Amino acid sequence: MKVAIGSDHAGFDLKEEIKSFLLSEGHDVSDFGTNSSEPVDYPRFCAAVARAVSAGEADRGIVLGGSGQGEQIAANKVHGVRASLCNDLCTAALSREHNDANVLAMGARILGPALAKEICRVWLATGFAGGRHVPRIEQIAQIERGEL
């Protein structure tokens, strides 16, 4: 799977660990920065990841910051992106099954590396359930287009 990844300075160390983990799992990873723990603003990195997913250049995206909250918000501003903040395995699975989330947000100040890797594993392996959830995803797209 092609995975786009990005972080701010607070998420940098975890991004590097997640990137190595994804590569070891056989994923193709595109790193959209940042490239150090020097302070930076997260929105541009999250937008770059989200745009790669929206454009079909990546199958999924992962954005990391201190809490993951701002990163999720920034990614969700890109049309076609459904970013979900996941701090546990249950929300990781449900974000995929029910919401067809295509960008995962996590907080490096919230999660340890072992749990973050397991969240990634579950999130990447879980499919969209479809069925009753399809009309809801379509309604989200209608909101983006200003139709609902």
N, C-alpha and C positions, 0 to 999 in steps of 0.2 A: 504494500500500500504506500502511496505517496503522501507524506505527512509534512506539512509546513509548520515550523516552530519559531516562536519569538518570545522575547521577554524584555523586561526592564532590568535595571541593575539589581533590584532585590530578588528577581527570579533567575539571574544569570547562572549561579552555581547549579541550581536545580535543573535549568535548561540544559546545561552541559551533561549532567547525569542522565537526564531523560533522553537526550539525543544519542548518547552512547548506548543506552538500553534499547532504543528503537532500532538502531543500526544492527545491534546484536540479534534482534528478533527478525531481521531480514527486511525491514522497511527502508524505503528510499526517503531520506530526510533532507529538506531544504531549510536552512537556518536563515532567518530574516533579522537576526541580531537581537539584542545588542551583543557586543563582543567583549565586554568587560564588566566589572562591578562599579565602574565610574557612574555617578548619578546621571540619569537620562529620564526623559518623559516617555511614558509607555504608549500613548495613543498611536504614534506612527508605526511602531513595531507590530502592534495588534492589528492595525488596519492593513499592513502589508501581508500578514498571515491570512487575514480574512479575505482580502482581495484575491489572493492566490487560490483559496478554496472556491470563492464565488466564480472565478474565471475558469475553473476546472483544471488549473495547473497543479492542484493538490487534491487528493481525495478527502483529507481531513486536516484540521489545524489544531495546534496546541499553543496557548498563550499563558505565560507565567509572570507573576508579579509578587508583591508582598502578600496581599490577601487574595488576589485573583479577581476581585470585584470590579475594579476599574478596567481591567483587561477584558473582562466579559462585556462590560458596557460598551467599550470602544469597538470591539469586534462586532457586536450586534448592530452597529450603525451601518455596516456594509450590507447592501441588499443581497438577499439570498443566504445570509449567514444566520444560523441558529446556534449561538454560543451558550454553553451551560457551565456554570460554576459547580464543580464537583469536589467535595472534600471527603467523600466516602464511596464505597463500592456500590451501594444501593442507588445513589443519585447518578453515578456513572452509567449503570445499566439502564435505569429508567430514562435518562436523558436521550439515550439512543433508541430504546424500544418505543417510547411514547412520543418523543419530540423530534426524532431524527436529527439530533444535534450534530452539526458538522464541525464545530470548534469547541474544544475543551479548554476551560480556564481553571487554573489551580493556583493556590497561594503558597509560596515557598516559606512564609512565616507561619503557616498553618499546618502544613504537611511535612512529614519526614520523607526522605528519598524512597524508602522501601514501600510505603503506602502510595506515594505518588506514582511509582512504577506500576504497582498493581492496579491502580485506578486507570492508568493508560492501557494496560493489558485488557482489562474488562471493557473499557470504552471502545477500544479499537475492534474487539472481537464481537461485540454485541450488534445485532442487526436491528433494523426498524421493523416493528411488528405490523405496521400497515393497519388494515381494517378500520376500526372506529377512529383511529388517530389520523387517517389521511385527510378527512375534511377539516380537521383542526389545523394541520400544517398548511392546507390550502387557504384557510382563513388568515393565517399569519402572513402568507404571501400577499393576500388581498390588502391587508393593512399596510404593508410596505408600498404597494402600488397606489395607496390612497383610495381604495375602493370599498373599504369597510370601516 
